[in-house]
Amino acid sequence: MVDMSLRAGSRTDAAPTDLAERIAGERPSFSFEFFPPRDDAGERQLWRTIRELEALSPTFVSVTYGAGGSTRDRTIRVTERIASDTTLEPVAHLTCVGHTREELRAIVGELAAAGVRNMLALRGDPPGGPGQPWSPHPQGLDHAVQLVELVCGLGDFTVGVAAFPEVHPEAQDAQADARVLAAKARAGAAFAVTQLFFRDEDYFSLVERARMYGCDIPVLPGIMPITNLAQVARFAELSGAQVPADIVSELQRHADDPASVRAAGTEIATRLCDRLLSQGAPGLHYYTLNRSTATRQIHADLRIRIG
Protein backbone atom coordinates (compact mmCIF):
# COMPACT_ATOMS: atom_id res chain seq x y z
CA MET A 1 0.00 0.00 0.00
CA VAL A 2 1.31 3.44 -0.92
CA ASP A 3 1.45 6.05 1.84
CA MET A 4 0.12 9.28 0.35
CA SER A 5 -0.29 11.27 3.57
CA LEU A 6 1.41 14.63 3.14
CA ARG A 7 1.61 17.19 5.90
CA ALA A 8 0.81 20.74 4.86
CA GLY A 9 3.28 23.54 5.22
CA SER A 10 6.28 21.72 6.67
CA ARG A 11 9.36 19.68 5.82
CA THR A 12 10.01 16.93 8.32
CA ASP A 13 13.44 16.79 9.97
CA ALA A 14 13.54 13.05 9.34
CA ALA A 15 13.16 13.44 5.59
CA PRO A 16 16.29 13.31 3.41
CA THR A 17 17.62 16.76 2.66
CA ASP A 18 18.82 15.95 -0.87
CA LEU A 19 16.11 16.23 -3.52
CA ALA A 20 17.31 13.12 -5.36
CA GLU A 21 17.07 11.12 -2.13
CA ARG A 22 13.53 12.31 -1.52
CA ILE A 23 12.46 11.42 -5.06
CA ALA A 24 13.97 7.95 -4.70
CA GLY A 25 12.58 7.42 -1.19
CA GLU A 26 9.94 4.96 -0.04
CA ARG A 27 7.13 7.51 -0.24
CA PRO A 28 6.05 8.47 -3.77
CA SER A 29 7.25 11.86 -4.95
CA PHE A 30 4.63 14.44 -5.93
CA SER A 31 5.61 17.58 -7.76
CA PHE A 32 4.01 20.40 -9.71
CA GLU A 33 5.12 22.33 -12.76
CA PHE A 34 4.09 25.90 -13.51
CA PHE A 35 4.38 27.98 -16.65
CA PRO A 36 5.94 31.44 -16.60
CA PRO A 37 3.23 34.12 -16.40
CA ARG A 38 3.15 36.59 -19.28
CA ASP A 39 1.90 39.57 -17.30
CA ASP A 40 1.13 40.77 -13.78
CA ALA A 41 -2.39 39.31 -13.80
CA GLY A 42 -1.00 35.93 -14.78
CA GLU A 43 1.59 36.18 -12.03
CA ARG A 44 -1.13 36.85 -9.45
CA GLN A 45 -3.03 33.78 -10.65
CA LEU A 46 0.15 31.73 -10.47
CA TRP A 47 0.77 32.74 -6.86
CA ARG A 48 -2.77 31.79 -5.87
CA THR A 49 -2.12 28.35 -7.35
CA ILE A 50 1.26 28.05 -5.66
CA ARG A 51 -0.24 28.84 -2.25
CA GLU A 52 -3.09 26.35 -2.78
CA LEU A 53 -0.71 23.57 -3.79
CA GLU A 54 1.78 24.42 -1.06
CA ALA A 55 -0.68 22.93 1.42
CA LEU A 56 -0.06 19.50 -0.16
CA SER A 57 3.67 19.64 0.75
CA PRO A 58 4.97 18.44 -2.63
CA THR A 59 8.49 17.10 -3.04
CA PHE A 60 9.31 20.00 -5.34
CA VAL A 61 7.84 22.50 -7.78
CA SER A 62 9.29 23.86 -11.01
CA VAL A 63 8.74 26.82 -13.31
CA THR A 64 9.36 26.33 -17.02
CA TYR A 65 12.07 28.47 -18.52
CA GLY A 66 11.33 30.92 -21.31
CA ALA A 67 14.47 30.50 -23.38
CA GLY A 68 15.51 33.37 -25.56
CA GLY A 69 14.36 36.10 -23.21
CA SER A 70 10.56 36.45 -23.47
CA THR A 71 9.84 35.11 -19.98
CA ARG A 72 13.32 34.51 -18.60
CA ASP A 73 13.44 37.34 -16.06
CA ARG A 74 9.96 36.65 -14.71
CA THR A 75 10.68 32.91 -14.52
CA ILE A 76 13.86 33.46 -12.53
CA ARG A 77 12.14 35.95 -10.25
CA VAL A 78 9.26 33.54 -9.52
CA THR A 79 11.68 30.66 -8.89
CA GLU A 80 13.77 32.78 -6.53
CA ARG A 81 10.67 33.94 -4.66
CA ILE A 82 9.51 30.34 -4.23
CA ALA A 83 12.89 29.61 -2.63
CA SER A 84 12.74 32.59 -0.28
CA ASP A 85 9.04 33.03 0.56
CA THR A 86 7.53 29.53 0.69
CA THR A 87 8.13 26.12 2.24
CA LEU A 88 8.42 24.66 -1.29
CA GLU A 89 11.55 23.21 -2.91
CA PRO A 90 12.04 24.90 -6.31
CA VAL A 91 13.63 23.32 -9.36
CA ALA A 92 14.82 25.85 -11.93
CA HIS A 93 14.49 25.06 -15.63
CA LEU A 94 17.45 25.78 -17.90
CA THR A 95 17.66 25.35 -21.67
CA CYS A 96 20.46 25.64 -24.19
CA VAL A 97 18.34 27.75 -26.54
CA GLY A 98 19.74 31.18 -27.34
CA HIS A 99 22.42 31.25 -24.64
CA THR A 100 26.19 31.21 -24.58
CA ARG A 101 28.02 29.07 -22.05
CA GLU A 102 28.88 32.18 -20.06
CA GLU A 103 25.25 33.30 -19.93
CA LEU A 104 24.22 29.88 -18.67
CA ARG A 105 26.91 29.99 -15.98
CA ALA A 106 25.68 33.43 -14.93
CA ILE A 107 22.06 32.24 -14.69
CA VAL A 108 23.09 29.27 -12.56
CA GLY A 109 25.07 31.61 -10.33
CA GLU A 110 22.14 33.98 -9.93
CA LEU A 111 19.81 31.13 -8.99
CA ALA A 112 22.33 29.65 -6.58
CA ALA A 113 22.74 33.02 -4.86
CA ALA A 114 18.96 33.02 -4.27
CA GLY A 115 19.12 29.58 -2.65
CA VAL A 116 18.06 27.46 -5.64
CA ARG A 117 20.15 24.27 -5.71
CA ASN A 118 18.09 22.12 -8.08
CA MET A 119 18.07 22.47 -11.87
CA LEU A 120 16.22 20.80 -14.72
CA ALA A 121 18.67 20.78 -17.64
CA LEU A 122 16.98 20.73 -21.06
CA ARG A 123 18.19 21.26 -24.59
CA GLY A 124 14.93 23.04 -25.39
CA ASP A 125 12.87 23.31 -28.55
CA PRO A 126 14.45 24.56 -31.77
CA PRO A 127 14.37 28.38 -31.96
CA GLY A 128 11.95 28.16 -34.89
CA GLY A 129 9.55 25.97 -32.90
CA PRO A 130 8.87 22.22 -32.69
CA GLY A 131 9.55 20.40 -35.93
CA GLN A 132 12.08 22.95 -37.15
CA PRO A 133 15.81 22.18 -37.45
CA TRP A 134 17.81 22.53 -34.25
CA SER A 135 20.50 25.22 -34.33
CA PRO A 136 22.64 25.82 -31.23
CA HIS A 137 24.05 29.21 -30.27
CA PRO A 138 27.56 29.55 -31.78
CA GLN A 139 29.02 29.97 -28.27
CA GLY A 140 26.46 27.72 -26.64
CA LEU A 141 25.66 24.06 -26.11
CA ASP A 142 24.28 21.51 -28.54
CA HIS A 143 22.84 18.84 -26.26
CA ALA A 144 21.23 18.53 -22.84
CA VAL A 145 24.04 16.23 -21.71
CA GLN A 146 26.44 19.15 -22.11
CA LEU A 147 24.20 21.34 -19.97
CA VAL A 148 24.11 18.64 -17.28
CA GLU A 149 27.91 18.59 -17.30
CA LEU A 150 28.07 22.38 -17.11
CA VAL A 151 25.72 22.64 -14.13
CA CYS A 152 27.32 19.74 -12.27
CA GLY A 153 30.72 21.36 -12.81
CA LEU A 154 29.59 24.60 -11.16
CA GLY A 155 28.77 23.24 -7.73
CA ASP A 156 26.76 20.85 -5.61
CA PHE A 157 23.51 20.92 -7.57
CA THR A 158 20.84 18.27 -8.01
CA VAL A 159 20.18 18.07 -11.74
CA GLY A 160 17.15 16.60 -13.46
CA VAL A 161 16.56 15.98 -17.16
CA ALA A 162 13.73 15.28 -19.59
CA ALA A 163 12.60 11.84 -20.76
CA PHE A 164 10.22 10.87 -23.55
CA PRO A 165 7.76 7.97 -23.17
CA GLU A 166 6.79 8.23 -26.84
CA VAL A 167 10.40 8.86 -27.92
CA HIS A 168 11.93 12.27 -28.66
CA PRO A 169 10.70 13.51 -32.05
CA GLU A 170 14.28 13.87 -33.30
CA ALA A 171 15.53 10.50 -32.05
CA GLN A 172 16.56 7.89 -34.62
CA ASP A 173 14.56 5.25 -32.76
CA ALA A 174 13.47 4.24 -29.26
CA GLN A 175 16.80 2.62 -28.44
CA ALA A 176 18.76 5.70 -29.45
CA ASP A 177 16.44 7.81 -27.32
CA ALA A 178 17.07 5.54 -24.31
CA ARG A 179 20.84 5.79 -24.85
CA VAL A 180 20.58 9.58 -24.65
CA LEU A 181 18.77 9.37 -21.31
CA ALA A 182 21.45 6.99 -20.02
CA ALA A 183 24.17 9.40 -21.18
CA LYS A 184 22.53 12.24 -19.26
CA ALA A 185 22.51 10.07 -16.14
CA ARG A 186 26.21 9.26 -16.57
CA ALA A 187 26.90 12.99 -16.93
CA GLY A 188 25.43 13.61 -13.48
CA ALA A 189 21.63 13.76 -13.79
CA ALA A 190 19.99 12.47 -10.61
CA PHE A 191 16.41 12.14 -11.87
CA ALA A 192 14.26 12.56 -14.97
CA VAL A 193 10.81 13.96 -15.64
CA THR A 194 8.87 12.76 -18.65
CA GLN A 195 6.95 14.71 -21.19
CA LEU A 196 3.19 14.33 -20.88
CA PHE A 197 1.76 11.01 -22.02
CA PHE A 198 -1.52 9.11 -21.73
CA ARG A 199 -0.66 5.37 -21.80
CA ASP A 200 1.07 3.78 -18.82
CA GLU A 201 2.69 1.17 -21.07
CA ASP A 202 4.62 3.93 -22.87
CA TYR A 203 6.11 5.06 -19.56
CA PHE A 204 7.14 1.59 -18.40
CA SER A 205 8.61 0.74 -21.82
CA LEU A 206 10.78 3.86 -21.57
CA VAL A 207 12.00 2.90 -18.08
CA GLU A 208 12.79 -0.64 -19.24
CA ARG A 209 14.75 0.60 -22.25
CA ALA A 210 16.74 3.02 -20.13
CA ARG A 211 17.60 0.28 -17.63
CA MET A 212 19.05 -1.78 -20.48
CA TYR A 213 21.68 0.94 -20.90
CA GLY A 214 22.49 1.21 -17.21
CA CYS A 215 20.24 4.18 -16.41
CA ASP A 216 18.84 3.64 -12.92
CA ILE A 217 17.83 7.18 -11.93
CA PRO A 218 14.19 7.76 -10.88
CA VAL A 219 11.98 8.67 -13.84
CA LEU A 220 8.96 10.72 -12.79
CA PRO A 221 5.91 10.41 -15.06
CA GLY A 222 4.64 13.77 -16.31
CA ILE A 223 0.86 14.06 -15.98
CA MET A 224 -1.38 16.69 -17.57
CA PRO A 225 -5.02 16.53 -16.47
CA ILE A 226 -7.27 17.07 -19.48
CA THR A 227 -9.60 19.93 -18.69
CA ASN A 228 -9.86 21.32 -22.23
CA LEU A 229 -9.43 18.89 -25.12
CA ALA A 230 -8.27 21.47 -27.66
CA GLN A 231 -5.65 22.83 -25.27
CA VAL A 232 -4.21 19.45 -24.38
CA ALA A 233 -4.18 18.40 -28.04
CA ARG A 234 -2.04 21.46 -28.71
CA PHE A 235 0.39 20.59 -25.91
CA ALA A 236 0.53 17.02 -27.16
CA GLU A 237 1.37 18.28 -30.64
CA LEU A 238 4.19 20.41 -29.26
CA SER A 239 5.65 17.57 -27.21
CA GLY A 240 5.20 14.81 -29.76
CA ALA A 241 2.70 12.91 -27.59
CA GLN A 242 -0.53 11.46 -28.94
CA VAL A 243 -3.93 11.60 -27.28
CA PRO A 244 -5.30 8.04 -27.66
CA ALA A 245 -8.52 7.67 -29.62
CA ASP A 246 -10.40 6.13 -26.70
CA ILE A 247 -9.63 9.17 -24.53
CA VAL A 248 -10.69 11.56 -27.28
CA SER A 249 -13.92 9.61 -27.70
CA GLU A 250 -14.64 9.62 -23.97
CA LEU A 251 -14.14 13.36 -23.75
CA GLN A 252 -16.08 14.15 -26.89
CA ARG A 253 -19.17 12.62 -25.30
CA HIS A 254 -19.07 15.62 -22.93
CA ALA A 255 -18.16 18.22 -25.56
CA ASP A 256 -21.20 20.38 -24.88
CA ASP A 257 -20.55 20.61 -21.13
CA PRO A 258 -17.19 22.08 -20.07
CA ALA A 259 -17.73 20.99 -16.45
CA SER A 260 -18.29 17.41 -17.56
CA VAL A 261 -15.18 17.53 -19.76
CA ARG A 262 -13.18 18.66 -16.73
CA ALA A 263 -14.66 15.92 -14.54
CA ALA A 264 -14.04 13.22 -17.16
CA GLY A 265 -10.50 14.45 -17.80
CA THR A 266 -9.72 14.45 -14.11
CA GLU A 267 -11.01 10.90 -13.77
CA ILE A 268 -8.93 9.74 -16.77
CA ALA A 269 -5.79 11.25 -15.23
CA THR A 270 -6.58 9.71 -11.84
CA ARG A 271 -6.90 6.25 -13.39
CA LEU A 272 -3.56 6.69 -15.14
CA CYS A 273 -1.87 7.86 -11.94
CA ASP A 274 -3.35 4.94 -10.03
CA ARG A 275 -1.94 2.44 -12.53
CA LEU A 276 1.47 4.11 -12.57
CA LEU A 277 1.86 4.11 -8.79
CA SER A 278 0.53 0.58 -8.35
CA GLN A 279 3.11 -0.71 -10.85
CA GLY A 280 6.06 1.01 -9.20
CA ALA A 281 6.45 4.52 -10.61
CA PRO A 282 8.45 6.59 -8.08
CA GLY A 283 5.92 9.41 -8.05
CA LEU A 284 3.99 11.85 -10.21
CA HIS A 285 4.86 15.20 -11.78
CA TYR A 286 1.82 17.32 -12.62
CA TYR A 287 1.72 19.89 -15.41
CA THR A 288 -0.72 22.26 -13.72
CA LEU A 289 -1.31 24.92 -16.42
CA ASN A 290 -1.11 27.30 -13.42
CA ARG A 291 -4.42 26.04 -12.04
CA SER A 292 -4.78 23.87 -8.96
CA THR A 293 -8.36 22.53 -9.05
CA ALA A 294 -7.81 19.42 -11.20
CA THR A 295 -4.49 18.59 -9.56
CA ARG A 296 -5.92 18.82 -6.05
CA GLN A 297 -8.87 16.66 -7.10
CA ILE A 298 -6.60 13.96 -8.53
CA HIS A 299 -4.47 14.03 -5.40
CA ALA A 300 -7.53 13.67 -3.17
CA ASP A 301 -8.95 10.84 -5.31
CA LEU A 302 -5.64 8.97 -5.19
CA ARG A 303 -5.53 9.21 -1.41
CA ILE A 304 -8.99 7.61 -1.27
CA ARG A 305 -8.12 4.86 -3.75
CA ILE A 306 -4.63 3.98 -2.51
CA GLY A 307 -4.77 4.89 1.15
PyMOL commands that set and color helices and strands:
alter all, ss='L'
color gray80, all
select helices_A, chain A and resi 19-23+40-54+72-85+101-113+144-153+174-186+200-212+229-239+245-252+258-278+293-306
alter helices_A, ss='H'
color red, helices_A
select strands_A, chain A and resi 29-34+60-63+90-95+118-122+158-163+191-196+219-223+283-287
alter strands_A, ss='S'
color yellow, strands_A
deselect
rebuild
show_as cartoon
